[in-house]
Amino acid sequence: MAVKYVSRCFVIRNGTKLENIKSYKPGEQTYRNEVDLMSGSGSVDVAAKYKFSFDYAIPKVNPKTDWSDVEDDTFIIEYEGGHRVTYSGVDCLSVGEASFDGQAESVMTISFIAKSKDEG
């Protein structure tokens, strides 16, 4: 039976494949914002924001990873089947708190913003 859906992808930072990535979440795309007008409401175009995040599984060996050095980096998300999304000018926005449940691996969510996004 042929696989119909993408079930995983790989994250590459500046040419190096990142290990310990549990999941990738592309950010919501906003093209316009709603504005209030005297005659009702309307919308206004906004500059595109390219956000994404991923859940990082914390390794047992050398668990301290400094994400604050992610500045003007390039991230490539490569899906099964060859589809690629390239984010350029990437900066780290935030690193969430780690979650520990005693069952699965401990993860933290890391959020990013990029200057440009190219799909191909």
PEJOVEN-V542282 format. One record per pair of residues at least 12 apart in sequence whose C-alpha atoms are under 7 Angstrom apart, sorted by the first residue. I is the first residue (numbers start at 1). J is the second residue. D is the distance in Angstrom with one decimal. If there is no record, write none. Layout:
i | j | d
I | J | D
I | J | D
This chain:
i | j | d
6 | 79 | 6.9
6 | 80 | 5.9
8 | 79 | 6.4
8 | 80 | 6.4
9 | 77 | 6.6
9 | 78 | 5.4
9 | 79 | 4.2
9 | 80 | 5.9
10 | 77 | 5.7
10 | 78 | 5.1
10 | 79 | 6.5
11 | 75 | 6.9
11 | 76 | 5.9
11 | 77 | 4.8
11 | 78 | 6.6
12 | 75 | 5.5
12 | 76 | 5.0
12 | 77 | 6.4
13 | 74 | 5.9
13 | 75 | 4.6
13 | 76 | 6.6
14 | 73 | 6.3
14 | 74 | 5.2
14 | 75 | 6.3
20 | 56 | 5.8
20 | 57 | 5.0
21 | 54 | 6.8
21 | 55 | 6.0
21 | 56 | 4.7
21 | 57 | 6.0
22 | 55 | 5.2
22 | 56 | 5.6
22 | 57 | 5.9
23 | 54 | 5.4
23 | 55 | 5.2
24 | 53 | 6.0
24 | 54 | 4.3
24 | 55 | 6.6
25 | 52 | 5.7
25 | 53 | 5.2
25 | 54 | 5.8
26 | 51 | 6.7
26 | 52 | 4.4
26 | 53 | 6.5
27 | 50 | 6.7
27 | 51 | 4.6
27 | 52 | 4.5
29 | 49 | 6.8
30 | 48 | 6.6
31 | 45 | 6.1
31 | 46 | 5.8
31 | 48 | 6.3
32 | 44 | 5.3
32 | 45 | 4.4
32 | 46 | 5.4
33 | 45 | 6.6
33 | 46 | 6.8
50 | 113 | 5.6
50 | 114 | 5.2
50 | 115 | 6.8
50 | 116 | 6.7
50 | 117 | 6.6
51 | 112 | 5.7
51 | 113 | 4.4
51 | 114 | 6.3
52 | 111 | 6.0
52 | 112 | 5.5
52 | 113 | 6.5
53 | 109 | 6.8
53 | 110 | 5.5
53 | 111 | 4.3
53 | 112 | 5.9
54 | 109 | 5.7
54 | 110 | 5.6
54 | 111 | 6.8
55 | 107 | 6.0
55 | 108 | 5.5
55 | 109 | 4.4
55 | 110 | 6.4
56 | 107 | 5.3
56 | 108 | 5.4
56 | 109 | 6.2
57 | 105 | 6.2
57 | 106 | 5.7
57 | 107 | 4.3
57 | 108 | 6.7
58 | 106 | 5.8
58 | 107 | 5.7
67 | 92 | 6.7
68 | 92 | 6.4
70 | 90 | 7.0
70 | 91 | 5.3
70 | 92 | 5.5
71 | 90 | 6.0
71 | 91 | 4.4
71 | 92 | 6.8
72 | 89 | 4.0
72 | 90 | 4.8
72 | 91 | 5.7
73 | 88 | 6.3
73 | 89 | 5.3
73 | 90 | 4.8
73 | 91 | 6.8
74 | 87 | 5.7
74 | 88 | 4.6
74 | 89 | 6.2
74 | 90 | 6.0
75 | 87 | 5.2
75 | 88 | 6.6
83 | 120 | 6.1
84 | 119 | 5.9
84 | 120 | 5.4
85 | 117 | 7.0
85 | 118 | 5.7
85 | 119 | 4.5
85 | 120 | 6.4
86 | 117 | 5.6
86 | 118 | 5.1
86 | 119 | 6.3
87 | 114 | 5.9
87 | 116 | 5.8
87 | 117 | 4.6
87 | 118 | 6.5
88 | 114 | 5.8
88 | 115 | 6.0
88 | 116 | 5.3
88 | 117 | 6.4
89 | 114 | 5.2
89 | 115 | 5.0
89 | 116 | 6.7
90 | 112 | 6.6
90 | 113 | 5.6
90 | 114 | 4.2
90 | 115 | 6.6
91 | 112 | 5.7
91 | 113 | 5.6
91 | 114 | 6.4
92 | 111 | 6.1
92 | 112 | 4.5
92 | 113 | 6.6
93 | 111 | 5.4
93 | 112 | 5.0
93 | 113 | 6.5
94 | 110 | 5.8
94 | 111 | 5.2
95 | 108 | 7.0
95 | 109 | 6.0
95 | 110 | 4.5
95 | 111 | 6.4
96 | 108 | 5.5
96 | 109 | 5.0
96 | 110 | 6.1
